[in-house]
Amino acid sequence: MNKEKINFGTKAIHAGVQPDPSTGAIMTPIYQTSTYVQNGIGNHKGYEYSRTQNPTRHTLEKALSALENGNYGACFGSGLAAIDCVLKMLNSGDEVISTNDLYGGTYRLFTTIFKKYGIKFHFVEMNNAKNIEKHINKNTKLIWIETPTNPMMNIIDIKATVKIAKKHNVLLAVDNTFATPYLQNPLTLGADIVMHSATKYLGGHSDVAMGALICNNPTIADEIYRIQNSSGAITSPMDAFLVLRGIKTLHLRMQRHCENAKKVANFLAVHPKVNKVYWPGFQSHPNHHIAKQQMRNFGGMISFSLVGNKIEDAHKLIENTQLFALAESLGGVESLIGHPATMTHASIPKQERQALGIVDSLIRLSVGVEDPEDLIADLTQALN
Ligand SMILES: *Cc1c(COP(=O)(O)O)cnc(C)c1O
């Protein structure tokens, strides 16, 4: 079969995976080993030491790169460890341009770790990608974007950003955690590096923390593998096995996440106690047309604010849902509910938070794959 023509669901199940060469096991075994016996000096089977190479991790890296239409994949102990690897490609004095509505942990990594090594960060509004260009100077080495953003569901135009990055010879990395390769493929649109928190939709069952980087350029890949091996922030064989299992149903889960989120968003949009709903599938979303161009559907994440904008009302609602569990994280099969102002974005000063739209009553939902009628019934009783 022509590998280029294989559809996403088939790839999710088969890409990168071969029956185990030693036994024929159809599922890639968990190679729980630190080292590999060599036949003679310099004569081994491609595996020397598990920080550097592990067959379970290697299979997952191949599978993830196939899903993102990439040539090279590397897995890390968490999403942040993957981002850490990209930043370690830079030198002191280099500058990075990123979005002002960035995942809180990424913001913390940039501003409390890499800033002190002399890397300078610009956090800019990117709803109009043209705004990026005026922050580029001769020291700019990396543009780091995330789309849809967290928690405001802003959409950044990947193709327009690629154009700017290429014109100025700057690397473009895209955090594709919210969209997943089922909905969006930044490498195909021209980005240099795709990053995932596999903790979320790729794993999909809230049982693993992991990160991944995927790219097409062999020089970038060499750097990534060199840092992965030198810094050692690798993922375990057990976790690689769990994510290999998770991605086999990515297409099924994502389809349902998208369908359920659409129903929940439409329900919230007309509810008298709800003020504003943030979901890129609405025609009224400012970058809906870009979402339609670069995504195949609109994902499972929704944010909304309440009429009156009282923090007590938001807390009460969140504490009264029964199916939506109060928790950090997202992308698992079960629905989660969170309050950005007191949870994920509490470290951002209130004024800055509100300028971004993270008002006191803002609530974020990760819509799971339960039956949608039950999710809507749960929100109905909690809103009442
Ligand atoms: C969770 C998350 C991360 C960080 O990943 P971890 O696996 O928690 O380290 C980065 N970006 C986004 C968009 C996330 O949701």
The ligand as a MOL file (V3000), in Angstrom:
LIG
                    3D

  0  0  0     0  0            999 V3000
M  V30 BEGIN CTAB
M  V30 COUNTS 15 15 0 0 0
M  V30 BEGIN ATOM
M  V30 1 C -0.6430 19.9300 29.7210 0
M  V30 2 C -0.0960 20.8230 28.6870 0
M  V30 3 C 1.2880 21.0300 28.5570 0
M  V30 4 C 2.3040 20.4270 29.5200 0
M  V30 5 O 2.3230 19.0470 29.4480 0
M  V30 6 P 2.6530 18.0990 30.7160 0
M  V30 7 O 2.5230 16.7380 30.1550 0
M  V30 8 O 1.6640 18.4360 31.7900 0
M  V30 9 O 4.0510 18.4390 31.1390 0
M  V30 10 C 1.7350 21.8530 27.5350 0
M  V30 11 N 0.8630 22.4460 26.6880 0
M  V30 12 C -0.4640 22.2680 26.7850 0
M  V30 13 C -1.3630 22.9430 25.8020 0
M  V30 14 C -0.9870 21.4570 27.7800 0
M  V30 15 O -2.3140 21.3090 27.8760 0
M  V30 END ATOM
M  V30 BEGIN BOND
M  V30 1 1 1 2
M  V30 2 1 2 3
M  V30 3 2 2 14
M  V30 4 1 3 4
M  V30 5 2 3 10
M  V30 6 1 4 5
M  V30 7 1 5 6
M  V30 8 2 6 7
M  V30 9 1 6 8
M  V30 10 1 6 9
M  V30 11 1 10 11
M  V30 12 2 11 12
M  V30 13 1 12 13
M  V30 14 1 12 14
M  V30 15 1 14 15
M  V30 END BOND
M  V30 END CTAB
M  END
